[in-house]
């Protein structure tokens, strides 16, 4: 029997979120402590725990069939790897930051300057696109300290909240790209494993579809059902169940969480009462 091999980060936030996604998909795996690989207990999946920076090469070589990895890393490594699905977590951006005392920053400031980064290819592509020339210093560790020790005039690095930049006296001035975790596929994936991959992707899409959706139910007078239904942005049409109280029904549906907050007042004004919102684990379309 074929087993699909998936590479995920050995440790860190992306590791934890990747395992949580597999768990949400009903796949039971061990956490990988002191192990390089484990096999799922209830799905034909083998998990390879790797250093984040090594994952693109493993995909390109076909050692791993698929991987959960940051999109920014795939772009930096410039590998011929297909992105199957964006996963919506581990969101970040690759940005350029300068010392905060440089208040009159313009894009031309970067011309002829030294820029420290762990993403030389991404940075060089950006500079070329903007017609700029700068000296790139490759640093694999704490890039943020480079301006403080005189190694560089600016940095290019991953930014999430921006707190690390602030602590090091830097401010973000240019965003090169936005990134998130993606499910990526090796071009050397054997055809015999395509069916397993399709089953996994089906489960992942069901989990992702449910992330920003909520189950909504409310009590509505029967003569107000049509008006409430027209306000409520639903997937198809609401389910309507009669209540024990004559003249009232319970209206059930699925709604995007952000849309709910936009229409809550309208729903109440139209006669909806006892509105209840509940989380959804999976949605099968």
VOPAGU-2260 file (C-alpha; in pm, 1 decimal, decimal comma):
REM VOPAGU-2260
SITE   aa  ch    i         X         Y         Z
SITE  UNK   A    0       0,0       0,0       0,0
SITE  UNK   A    1     129,5     346,2     -93,5
SITE  UNK   A    2     204,9     594,5     183,1
SITE  UNK   A    3     207,6     968,5     122,3
SITE  UNK   A    4     510,4    1144,6     271,1
SITE  UNK   A    5     454,0    1493,6     410,3
SITE  UNK   A    6     729,6    1720,6     540,5
SITE  UNK   A    7     660,1    1967,6     818,9
SITE  UNK   A    8     876,9    2190,6    1031,6
SITE  UNK   A    9    1064,9    2010,5    1309,9
SITE  UNK   A   10     970,7    2267,5    1575,3
SITE  UNK   A   11     815,8    2610,4    1615,0
SITE  UNK   A   12     480,7    2771,6    1545,9
SITE  UNK   A   13     445,0    2628,3    1196,4
SITE  UNK   A   14     510,9    2279,9    1338,7
SITE  UNK   A   15     232,2    2314,9    1595,1
SITE  UNK   A   16     -17,2    2459,2    1348,6
SITE  UNK   A   17      61,5    2191,7    1089,1
SITE  UNK   A   18      -3,5    1913,0    1339,0
SITE  UNK   A   19    -324,5    2084,3    1448,8
SITE  UNK   A   20    -443,1    2095,4    1088,3
SITE  UNK   A   21    -377,4    1722,9    1047,5
SITE  UNK   A   22    -560,9    1660,0    1374,8
SITE  UNK   A   23    -857,0    1867,2    1254,7
SITE  UNK   A   24    -855,2    1647,2     944,2
SITE  UNK   A   25    -902,0    1343,5    1167,6
SITE  UNK   A   26    -543,5    1221,2    1125,5
SITE  UNK   A   27    -370,1    1099,3    1441,3
SITE  UNK   A   28       6,5    1155,8    1452,2
SITE  UNK   A   29     272,0    1180,5    1720,5
SITE  UNK   A   30     437,4    1517,3    1786,7
SITE  UNK   A   31     776,8    1411,7    1654,5
SITE  UNK   A   32     986,6    1480,6    1963,3
SITE  UNK   A   33    1330,8    1327,0    1905,5
SITE  UNK   A   34    1202,0    1157,7    1589,5
SITE  UNK   A   35    1271,9    1227,2    1224,6
SITE  UNK   A   36     959,3    1055,7    1097,7
SITE  UNK   A   37     638,3     899,0    1224,1
SITE  UNK   A   38     348,6     721,1    1056,1
SITE  UNK   A   39     -11,1     831,0    1104,8
SITE  UNK   A   40    -223,0     581,7    1293,4
SITE  UNK   A   41    -535,8     606,0    1080,9
SITE  UNK   A   42    -434,0     744,1     739,4
SITE  UNK   A   43    -167,9     637,8     484,4
SITE  UNK   A   44      58,8     929,3     574,5
SITE  UNK   A   45     419,0     943,7     689,6
SITE  UNK   A   46     533,6    1268,3     853,2
SITE  UNK   A   47     892,2    1382,8     804,5
SITE  UNK   A   48    1007,2    1634,2    1066,8
SITE  UNK   A   49    1266,0    1856,8     897,6
SITE  UNK   A   50    1442,2    2187,5     933,8
SITE  UNK   A   51    1227,3    2451,7     770,2
SITE  UNK   A   52    1500,6    2564,8     530,3
SITE  UNK   A   53    1556,7    2206,7     407,3
SITE  UNK   A   54    1196,8    2133,7     310,9
SITE  UNK   A   55    1200,8    2287,0     -41,6
SITE  UNK   A   56    1500,0    2074,5    -140,9
SITE  UNK   A   57    1336,9    1757,8      -7,9
SITE  UNK   A   58    1030,2    1840,3    -216,6
SITE  UNK   A   59    1229,5    1907,8    -529,4
SITE  UNK   A   60    1422,1    1581,9    -489,0
SITE  UNK   A   61    1102,3    1384,8    -432,1
SITE  UNK   A   62    1208,6    1263,9     -86,8
SITE  UNK   A   63     890,7    1429,0      43,2
SITE  UNK   A   64     574,7    1406,4    -166,1
SITE  UNK   A   65     410,0    1712,6     -13,8
SITE  UNK   A   66     486,9    1965,3     258,9
SITE  UNK   A   67     335,7    2232,3     477,2
SITE  UNK   A   68     575,8    2522,4     442,1
SITE  UNK   A   69     585,7    2901,4     430,6
SITE  UNK   A   70     514,2    3041,6      85,3
SITE  UNK   A   71     795,9    3293,6     134,9
SITE  UNK   A   72    1048,7    3011,3     172,7
SITE  UNK   A   73     941,7    2848,8    -153,6
SITE  UNK   A   74     977,7    3180,3    -334,4
SITE  UNK   A   75    1319,9    3241,1    -179,7
SITE  UNK   A   76    1453,2    2895,7    -269,3
SITE  UNK   A   77    1322,9    2934,9    -626,2
SITE  UNK   A   78    1225,7    2568,9    -659,7
SITE  UNK   A   79     987,8    2424,2    -917,2
SITE  UNK   A   80     725,0    2323,8    -664,7
SITE  UNK   A   81     347,7    2340,8    -705,2
SITE  UNK   A   82     137,6    2512,7    -439,7
SITE  UNK   A   83    -184,0    2313,9    -393,7
SITE  UNK   A   84    -362,3    2511,4    -123,2
SITE  UNK   A   85    -306,7    2820,7      87,5
SITE  UNK   A   86    -375,9    2728,7     449,3
SITE  UNK   A   87    -454,3    3061,8     615,9
SITE  UNK   A   88    -214,1    3037,5     911,5
SITE  UNK   A   89     144,1    3147,1     988,8
SITE  UNK   A   90      76,2    3468,9     802,5
SITE  UNK   A   91     362,3    3713,0     775,3
SITE  UNK   A   92     526,6    3952,8     533,8
SITE  UNK   A   93     878,8    4001,5     405,9
SITE  UNK   A   94     964,8    4366,8     458,7
SITE  UNK   A   95    1247,0    4616,0     453,0
SITE  UNK   A   96    1312,0    4808,4     773,4
SITE  UNK   A   97    1545,0    5098,3     851,8
SITE  UNK   A   98    1660,5    5264,2    1176,7
SITE  UNK   A   99    1370,4    5468,5    1315,7
SITE  UNK   A  100    1578,5    5786,7    1322,6
SITE  UNK   A  101    1567,1    5791,0     941,1
SITE  UNK   A  102    1244,6    5987,2     925,9
SITE  UNK   A  103    1274,2    6116,9     569,6
SITE  UNK   A  104    1286,0    5772,8     408,0
SITE  UNK   A  105    1216,9    5730,6      37,4
SITE  UNK   A  106    1270,9    5427,6    -183,6
SITE  UNK   A  107    1588,0    5585,2    -323,9
SITE  UNK   A  108    1744,2    5563,4      23,4
SITE  UNK   A  109    1823,1    5198,4     -52,5
SITE  UNK   A  110    2041,3    5283,8    -352,2
SITE  UNK   A  111    2403,2    5202,5    -271,8
SITE  UNK   A  112    2321,2    5096,8      83,7
SITE  UNK   A  113    2405,7    4773,8     268,9
SITE  UNK   A  114    2102,3    4557,0     343,0
SITE  UNK   A  115    2121,0    4255,4     575,6
SITE  UNK   A  116    1882,8    3967,6     506,3
SITE  UNK   A  117    1816,6    3595,5     521,1
SITE  UNK   A  118    1624,3    3625,4     193,2
SITE  UNK   A  119    1881,8    3737,0     -66,6
SITE  UNK   A  120    1692,4    3612,5    -373,9
SITE  UNK   A  121    1365,6    3771,9    -266,8
SITE  UNK   A  122    1542,1    4098,6    -189,8
SITE  UNK   A  123    1743,6    4099,6    -513,0
SITE  UNK   A  124    1429,9    4039,2    -721,5
SITE  UNK   A  125    1263,2    4333,1    -548,2
SITE  UNK   A  126    1560,4    4565,1    -600,7
SITE  UNK   A  127    1582,0    4468,2    -968,3
SITE  UNK   A  128    1211,5    4533,8   -1015,1
SITE  UNK   A  129    1249,1    4879,3    -859,0
SITE  UNK   A  130    1567,2    4958,8   -1051,0
SITE  UNK   A  131    1776,0    4985,8    -734,8
SITE  UNK   A  132    2129,7    4873,6    -658,2
SITE  UNK   A  133    2231,7    4775,6    -305,1
SITE  UNK   A  134    2490,5    4557,0    -133,8
SITE  UNK   A  135    2325,4    4248,1      13,2
SITE  UNK   A  136    2472,2    4094,3     330,5
SITE  UNK   A  137    2350,5    3738,3     389,7
SITE  UNK   A  138    2280,1    3667,4     758,4
SITE  UNK   A  139    2128,4    3343,0     882,5
SITE  UNK   A  140    2059,4    3453,0    1240,2
SITE  UNK   A  141    1929,7    3768,5    1406,0
SITE  UNK   A  142    1904,2    4007,6    1113,7
SITE  UNK   A  143    1753,2    4288,4    1324,1
SITE  UNK   A  144    2080,3    4359,6    1506,6
SITE  UNK   A  145    2276,8    4437,0    1186,8
SITE  UNK   A  146    2213,3    4815,2    1174,1
SITE  UNK   A  147    2293,0    4852,9    1545,6
SITE  UNK   A  148    2640,7    4702,9    1504,9
SITE  UNK   A  149    2718,7    4889,3    1184,6
SITE  UNK   A  150    2692,7    4588,8     954,5
SITE  UNK   A  151    2409,3    4728,4     743,6
SITE  UNK   A  152    2202,4    5039,1     675,6
SITE  UNK   A  153    1874,9    4845,4     650,3
SITE  UNK   A  154    1739,4    4492,8     681,8
SITE  UNK   A  155    1501,4    4269,8     489,5
SITE  UNK   A  156    1329,9    4007,2     702,5
SITE  UNK   A  157    1006,3    3835,0     799,2
SITE  UNK   A  158     767,4    4052,1     999,3
SITE  UNK   A  159     463,7    3930,6    1192,2
SITE  UNK   A  160     364,2    4178,7    1463,3
SITE  UNK   A  161     656,1    4417,6    1419,3
SITE  UNK   A  162     749,4    4401,6    1788,3
SITE  UNK   A  163    1100,1    4267,4    1717,7
SITE  UNK   A  164    1168,5    4557,1    1483,5
SITE  UNK   A  165    1048,8    4805,9    1744,9
SITE  UNK   A  166    1268,6    4654,6    2014,8
SITE  UNK   A  167    1571,3    4691,9    1789,1
SITE  UNK   A  168    1501,4    5053,7    1696,8
SITE  UNK   A  169    1378,5    4976,0    1345,6
SITE  UNK   A  170    1067,6    5066,7    1149,6
SITE  UNK   A  171     909,2    4890,6     855,8
SITE  UNK   A  172     917,9    5095,3     534,9
SITE  UNK   A  173     863,6    4856,9     241,8
SITE  UNK   A  174     662,4    4535,4     216,4
SITE  UNK   A  175     805,3    4305,9     -48,5
SITE  UNK   A  176     554,8    4021,6     -25,7
SITE  UNK   A  177     285,5    3866,5     192,3
SITE  UNK   A  178     311,2    3502,3     290,5
SITE  UNK   A  179     126,8    3224,3     471,5
SITE  UNK   A  180     158,5    2850,5     516,9
SITE  UNK   A  181      80,4    2650,8     204,2
SITE  UNK   A  182      40,5    2287,4     108,3
SITE  UNK   A  183     303,9    2224,7    -159,1
SITE  UNK   A  184     351,3    1926,6    -389,6
SITE  UNK   A  185     662,6    1769,1    -537,4
SITE  UNK   A  186     671,1    1740,2    -915,2
SITE  UNK   A  187     804,3    1387,5    -860,6
SITE  UNK   A  188     492,2    1269,6    -676,7
SITE  UNK   A  189     419,7     912,2    -796,6
SITE  UNK   A  190      85,9     877,1    -972,2
SITE  UNK   A  191      -1,0     591,6    -734,0
SITE  UNK   A  192     -16,3     845,3    -449,1
SITE  UNK   A  193    -245,7    1095,6    -622,4
SITE  UNK   A  194    -559,5     935,0    -480,1
SITE  UNK   A  195    -425,8     962,2    -124,2
SITE  UNK   A  196    -333,1    1325,8    -182,4
SITE  UNK   A  197    -681,9    1399,7    -316,3
SITE  UNK   A  198    -837,2    1252,8      -1,1
SITE  UNK   A  199    -610,4    1465,2     217,6
SITE  UNK   A  200    -682,4    1782,9      20,4
SITE  UNK   A  201   -1055,8    1710,4      45,4
SITE  UNK   A  202   -1027,9    1695,9     424,6
SITE  UNK   A  203    -812,7    2008,7     441,5
SITE  UNK   A  204   -1057,9    2208,1     230,5
SITE  UNK   A  205   -1344,1    2096,8     455,3
SITE  UNK   A  206   -1154,3    2222,6     762,0
SITE  UNK   A  207   -1052,4    2551,5     598,3
SITE  UNK   A  208   -1402,8    2618,6     472,6
SITE  UNK   A  209   -1531,1    2596,3     829,9
SITE  UNK   A  210   -1269,3    2828,3     982,7
SITE  UNK   A  211   -1448,3    3155,9     913,1
SITE  UNK   A  212   -1800,2    3017,7     904,3
SITE  UNK   A  213   -2045,9    3002,2    1193,0
SITE  UNK   A  214   -2366,8    2811,6    1248,5
SITE  UNK   A  215   -2645,0    3058,3    1322,8
SITE  UNK   A  216   -2990,4    2990,1    1460,1
SITE  UNK   A  217   -3258,3    3233,9    1571,8
SITE  UNK   A  218   -3624,6    3251,2    1659,3
SITE  UNK   A  219   -3836,8    3439,6    1407,1
SITE  UNK   A  220   -4210,3    3516,7    1386,7
SITE  UNK   A  221   -4355,6    3329,1    1090,9
SITE  UNK   A  222   -4467,5    3651,1     925,2
SITE  UNK   A  223   -4107,5    3781,2     941,6
SITE  UNK   A  224   -3929,1    3475,4     798,7
SITE  UNK   A  225   -3912,6    3607,5     442,6
SITE  UNK   A  226   -3777,4    3944,4     552,7
SITE  UNK   A  227   -3511,9    3787,1     777,1
SITE  UNK   A  228   -3412,3    3536,2     508,5
SITE  UNK   A  229   -3349,8    3816,3     259,6
SITE  UNK   A  230   -3117,8    3993,2     505,4
SITE  UNK   A  231   -2921,9    3684,3     604,1
SITE  UNK   A  232   -2635,4    3601,0     362,1
SITE  UNK   A  233   -2648,1    3220,6     360,9
SITE  UNK   A  234   -2479,3    2939,1     167,6
SITE  UNK   A  235   -2803,9    2835,4      -5,4
SITE  UNK   A  236   -3126,7    2876,6     191,7
SITE  UNK   A  237   -3198,8    2859,8     565,0
SITE  UNK   A  238   -3356,7    2562,9     741,1
SITE  UNK   A  239   -3685,7    2652,3     906,8
SITE  UNK   A  240   -3830,6    2448,0    1194,8
SITE  UNK   A  241   -4160,7    2522,8    1374,7
SITE  UNK   A  242   -4142,0    2606,8    1745,2
SITE  UNK   A  243   -4380,7    2483,4    2013,6
SITE  UNK   A  244   -4504,7    2840,6    2041,5
SITE  UNK   A  245   -4761,5    2900,4    1768,9
SITE  UNK   A  246   -4663,4    3156,1    1507,6
SITE  UNK   A  247   -4287,6    3119,0    1559,7
SITE  UNK   A  248   -4013,4    2920,7    1387,2
SITE  UNK   A  249   -3644,9    2853,1    1438,7
SITE  UNK   A  250   -3429,2    2958,7    1144,2
SITE  UNK   A  251   -3093,6    2778,8    1099,6
SITE  UNK   A  252   -2813,5    2856,1     855,4
SITE  UNK   A  253   -2439,3    2898,2     798,9
SITE  UNK   A  254   -2289,6    3244,4     769,9
SITE  UNK   A  255   -1951,0    3404,8     727,8
SITE  UNK   A  256   -1853,1    3550,7    1066,4
SITE  UNK   A  257   -1761,6    3892,2     923,0
SITE  UNK   A  258   -2093,9    3913,6     738,5
SITE  UNK   A  259   -2283,6    3838,7    1058,2
SITE  UNK   A  260   -2153,2    4149,1    1233,7
SITE  UNK   A  261   -2256,9    4356,3     932,0
SITE  UNK   A  262   -2621,0    4243,1     945,2
SITE  UNK   A  263   -2686,2    4176,4    1315,6
SITE  UNK   A  264   -2878,5    4500,0    1370,5
SITE  UNK   A  265   -3088,1    4442,1    1059,0
SITE  UNK   A  266   -3175,8    4090,8    1175,1
SITE  UNK   A  267   -3292,6    4218,8    1513,0
SITE  UNK   A  268   -3490,5    4504,4    1358,1
SITE  UNK   A  269   -3656,7    4255,4    1122,0
SITE  UNK   A  270   -3785,9    4053,6    1419,6
SITE  UNK   A  271   -3518,0    3788,8    1490,6
SITE  UNK   A  272   -3476,7    3697,1    1856,8
SITE  UNK   A  273   -3261,2    3458,0    2062,3
SITE  UNK   A  274   -2982,9    3463,3    1806,1
SITE  UNK   A  275   -2723,0    3193,2    1873,8
SITE  UNK   A  276   -2384,0    3158,0    1702,1
SITE  UNK   A  277   -2190,4    2827,9    1719,2
SITE  UNK   A  278   -1854,6    2718,6    1573,2
SITE  UNK   A  279   -1833,6    2468,2    1288,1
SITE  UNK   A  280   -1566,6    2198,6    1266,3
SITE  UNK   A  281   -1605,6    2089,7     901,7
SITE  UNK   A  282   -1800,3    2196,0     593,5
SITE  UNK   A  283   -1840,7    1952,4     303,6
SITE  UNK   A  284   -1939,1    2134,9     -13,4
